[in-house]
Amino acid sequence: MNVETQFTQDNKVLTISINGDFNFLLLNEFRKAYNNDEADKAEKIVVDMRKTETIDSSALGMLLNMQRHLKKSNGEISIVNCNSVVEKIFNITHFEKKFSIE
Amino acid sequence: MRKTVIKKIWPVWGLTVLLVILGGVFTQDNMWWIFSAMLLAVSVVWTFMLNKALKSHAEDNPGTKNNSFNTDIHTQVVEYFENLSKATGQEIPPLLESMEQLNSVVLDANMKLQQSFNGLTENSEQQSQLTHNIIEQLRVEDENKSNTLIFDKFTAETAQVLGGYVDLTVNVSDKGVEAANKMQDMIGHMDAMFSLLEDVKYIADQTGMLALNASIEAARAGDFGRGFSVVANEVRTLAERSVSLNAQIHENVTLSRETLNETNKIVGQIASLKMNEALDAKDNLDNMIVELDKVSHFVSESLDRSSDITQAIQSDVAQAVMALQYEDVASQLNAHVKAWLASLGGDIYSAQSALSQNDATVLLRAFNEILQKQIQNKPASRRAVAMASMEQGDVDLF
């Protein structure tokens, strides 16, 4: 599995982990991770990119679509453990204004 | 002359007095004393008279014999002054001419130097103007209406273009992913349609079976069932047509699904842009901004320095032009030297005229007066004042 989901015991926090390359091939898999009732009920979404190697612009589109779908405001979705290249991409696309990048 | 006579008499006097005293002592005779005393008195009177006579002689005849010029020396002096007059007569006019030439050379050189310094000032001003024009070309008004170097504007605009490109990329991907998601939804709906079509096909098949059964039952009923057999056949035909339509729908939906899958892939390609290029461009831009900032600073500093240098050049030239006014001092010195040479010629002529005097004392006095006059003119001290003023660079003097 390239996309793994994990809820905390109280179901308040959903962590979505992405392995390998985060690109258009993960479109459906990534969508399934948040496009469900449990995810709708979660108060916080964390996208863990510890195992993510590269991202392209479709990954940015998928993150933005997720945000719109979950009706989460800026900063309510966290993106954590980015490598330096990924962080640079978030930097030049000003994603730190829309997501909480840690 | 008088003193010499007296000096020669004094030893005789001494010897005489000594002999008188010795004679008196040896003879022990009063007559000796009386005679000697009378003799001495006469000698004293005689000596004083001689002395007085010599003195009056000296005062009455000053020019005679010893005071008078030796004719030969006089001739030599006259000849010397004639030669001196000739020599100065020959030398002074060319000297005056040389002084005049020197003056004109100095004047000419000075004029050329003035011209070249004026040219230097002009060129320096032109250079300054050129530099100023460069600044004007490099400076532009930015959004805040403040002056900035064109490099800064260029980098700002480049950053803006890159930012626009990145925003566009993100926007396209966002919309692409949204479209792809919607297509996935459509594919889901189509899969549901396939299931429904299966149900419809099952119903049509069942209807066909029922129609077949109805025909069989109608045939068994004989003439009574003939009309029902027609209806059953119609129903069967409808069922068959329904199956056929179902198959066509299935085929079309399958085609649509395939097309949708193809479209999804294309949208995926549109939405999937590698961000490396944007990153590289961003890195390049950042480096370029740093480099251009350095250049910008360098240009600003250089322009300031250039302006300072121009001012320094103009100040130096002004000082040089001021210093060139030594020409006035040179002219003054020239005039002094000329006056002095002319006066020297006059002095020699005066000295020559004085030679008609035969008396040495009068002649020497005349010479002395000429020299005295020359000293009072003080050309040397005047020259020293002029030189000192020039060294101090006293502008007021000029």
Boltz contact constraints between the chains, C-beta under 6 A:
constraints:
  - contact:
      token1: [A, 23]
      token2: [B, 272]
      max_distance: 6.0
  - contact:
      token1: [A, 24]
      token2: [B, 268]
      max_distance: 6.0
  - contact:
      token1: [A, 24]
      token2: [B, 272]
      max_distance: 6.0
  - contact:
      token1: [A, 27]
      token2: [B, 180]
      max_distance: 6.0
  - contact:
      token1: [A, 56]
      token2: [B, 272]
      max_distance: 6.0
  - contact:
      token1: [A, 56]
      token2: [B, 274]
      max_distance: 6.0
  - contact:
      token1: [A, 57]
      token2: [B, 169]
      max_distance: 6.0
  - contact:
      token1: [A, 57]
      token2: [B, 173]
      max_distance: 6.0
  - contact:
      token1: [A, 57]
      token2: [B, 273]
      max_distance: 6.0
  - contact:
      token1: [A, 57]
      token2: [B, 275]
      max_distance: 6.0
  - contact:
      token1: [A, 58]
      token2: [B, 173]
      max_distance: 6.0
  - contact:
      token1: [A, 58]
      token2: [B, 177]
      max_distance: 6.0
  - contact:
      token1: [A, 58]
      token2: [B, 271]
      max_distance: 6.0
  - contact:
      token1: [A, 58]
      token2: [B, 272]
      max_distance: 6.0
  - contact:
      token1: [A, 60]
      token2: [B, 170]
      max_distance: 6.0
  - contact:
      token1: [A, 60]
      token2: [B, 173]
      max_distance: 6.0
  - contact:
      token1: [A, 61]
      token2: [B, 173]
      max_distance: 6.0
  - contact:
      token1: [A, 61]
      token2: [B, 174]
      max_distance: 6.0
  - contact:
      token1: [A, 61]
      token2: [B, 176]
      max_distance: 6.0
  - contact:
      token1: [A, 61]
      token2: [B, 177]
      max_distance: 6.0
  - contact:
      token1: [A, 61]
      token2: [B, 271]
      max_distance: 6.0
  - contact:
      token1: [A, 62]
      token2: [B, 177]
      max_distance: 6.0
  - contact:
      token1: [A, 64]
      token2: [B, 174]
      max_distance: 6.0
  - contact:
      token1: [A, 65]
      token2: [B, 177]
      max_distance: 6.0
  - contact:
      token1: [A, 65]
      token2: [B, 178]
      max_distance: 6.0
  - contact:
      token1: [A, 88]
      token2: [B, 279]
      max_distance: 6.0
  - contact:
      token1: [A, 89]
      token2: [B, 275]
      max_distance: 6.0
  - contact:
      token1: [A, 92]
      token2: [B, 166]
      max_distance: 6.0
  - contact:
      token1: [A, 92]
      token2: [B, 282]
      max_distance: 6.0
  - contact:
      token1: [A, 93]
      token2: [B, 166]
      max_distance: 6.0
  - contact:
      token1: [A, 93]
      token2: [B, 170]
      max_distance: 6.0
